[in-house]
């Protein structure tokens, strides 16, 4: 029974203010990075096309970590 209550509390905390703000920031930054990735792909810059998805994945990990810590509080 307490496990169900803990999951419910985590879900309620997930939809709180900090998690929503982090999600919106993550979507915006990722959108800009993908825009630049396609821009550099049109220019034929292979290095930037490879580097930008790596930055996107690192940024996603950072946002996920902050969302996890905001849920735990």
N, C-alpha and C positions, 0 to 999 in steps of 0.2 A: 504494500500500500504506500509506504513512504517513497519508494522508487518512482511511482506514478506521480506523486506530488513534486518530487525533485525535477522530473522531466517537465511538468507543467510550469514550474517556476522558471526553468531555463528557457522555455519557449516564450513566456511572458517577458523575460529580460531581453531576449533576442529582438523582440519587436519594440524595444525601448528606443529612446532618443539616440544614444551614441552608436548603436548598431546600424540604425537607418542612415545616420549621417556618414558613417564609414562606408556603407554600401553605395551611397550616392557618389561619394568622392571616388571610390574605386571604379565605378562605372564610367564616370567622366574621364578620369586619367587614362583608363584602359582604352576608351574610345579615341582619345587624342593620340595615344601611342599607336593604335592600329591605323589611324588616318596617316600618320607619318610613315608607318611601315609600307603602306600601299603607295604613298607618294615616292618613297625611295625605290620601291620596286619598279615604278614607271620610269624612274631615272636610270635604273640599271645598277644601283649601288648595292651590291651583294652583302657587303659587310654590315651595313645598317639594317638590311632586311633580316639578317641573322641576329643582330644584337638587340633589336627592338622586342622580338618575342621573349628573349631572355629577361629583359627589363620588365615586361608585362608579367611574366611568371614570378619574378622576385617580388614585384609590387603586390601581386595577388596573395602570395604567402604572408607578406607583412600585414595586409588588411585582414586576412583570415586569423592571424595571431592576435591582432588587436580586438577583433570581434570575439574571439574566444576568451580573451581576458575581460572584456566588458560583460560577457555572459556570466563569468565566474563570480563577479563582484556582487 
